[in-house]
Amino acid sequence: MTRAPLTYADGAAGRTFEGFDPSVPVAGYYRLRLNGRGVWGVVRIWLGPPHDPVTGEELDRGWRWQASFNGEPIDLERAWPVCAKHPTDEQHYRRVIARQQWAQEHAPGTAYADPRARHDPLSGPLPF
């Protein structure tokens, strides 16, 4: 007794795979840690005209993929595709940015004020 041949290249298995292409960014909001012990920050990825790094004005140049981490510009290669597995929404994005601004003013020594710093869970205020 022999088995009928099954050629996977012809799609005979009846399955298709629409996988993830890491070379093509997807516009949206994502979560990301800049280091393994840091706090979660948020990333926004979009396709649009570049902004002047000093004034923030839109430049009349060709559109490109851009990224920002907690509202600050970041290299797209640093964020994408690492952040792709942690999508979030705009409301969460704005809440994390507001938390960082609050921490920079009221708790400058914490990792929430500087997401590149290591997070120590015992350094914050106690929950009781």
N, C-alpha and C positions, 0 to 999 in steps of 0.2 A: 504494500500500500504506500502510495506517495501523496505528498501534499501538493495542492495547486499552487503554482507560483504567484507571489504577490510582489508587485513592483511599486515601491513607495514613490518613486519619481513621477509616475503617471497619475498620482492622486488616487490610486486604487484603494487606499486605506480609508477613504471617505472623510479624512480630517484635514482641516486647513489651519494654518497658524498665521494670524495677523499679529506679529510680534512688535516689539518696541524698537524703534530706530533711534539710537542715541545720537546720531549725527544731525538730527532735525529737532531743534528746540520746539517746545509747545508753550505758547503764551499762557500765562496764568500766575497763580500764587502758590508757593510751596514753603515747607519748613526745612531748615538746614541748621546743622551745627558746624561752626567753623573749626572746632577741634573736638576730640572725643569726650572731653570732660567739661565742655562749655554748656551754656544754656541754648535752648532752641531759639533760633532767630527765624525771620521770614524773608523769603526771596520773591521778588516780582520779576517776571520775564516777559518782555514784549518786543514786538517788531515795530520800529519807528525811526524817526530822524534822531540823530545824536544830539545831546545837550552840551552846551559849553560847560566845562568843569568848574569854572570860576563863577560865572553869573547864573548858570542854570537855564539860559535861553536856548530855544531850539535853533539848531544850525541848519542851513540850507544845503545839506549834503545828502548822499544816498542813504536810504533806510538800511538799518542793520538790526541784528538781534542784540538786545541789551539786557542787563540784569542789575538789580539793586538789592542789597542786603540791609534790612532794617532802615530802608529809605536812603541809604548811601550807595553810590555806584560801586559795582564790583565787576571783575572780569567774568564774562559769561562762562569761560572754561572752568572757573573755580566752582561755579554753582551747578552747571548742567553737565552731565545727566545725574549727578549724585542726588540732587533734590527731587528728581522725578518720581520717586517712590513715596513721597510725602506731600501730596497736594493738600491745599487748604483753600480758604475763601478770603475775600477782601475784608470782611469784618474782622476776622482773626488777624490779618495782616496789619490793619490799623490799630487794633488793640495792643499788639506786641510793640509797635513803634511808640505808642503812647506810654507803655510801661517802661521802655528804655529811656524816653525823655524824662519821665518822672524819676527814674533811678539815677540818671546823670545829675539831677539837681539835688535829690534828697538822700541818696545812698551811693555816692560815687565809687566806693571801694568794692562794690559787689560785681558779680559777673553779669548781672542784668544791665548795668551801666556800660560795661565793656564786654561784648559777647566773645571776644577773643581770649578773655581770661578764663582760668579754670574755675568751675563752680564748686563751692564748698557748701553742702546743704546745712551745715551747722553754723555757718556764719550769718545767716539771716535771722530775722526776728522769730522768737519762739511762738508756736501756734496757740499757746494758752496764756 
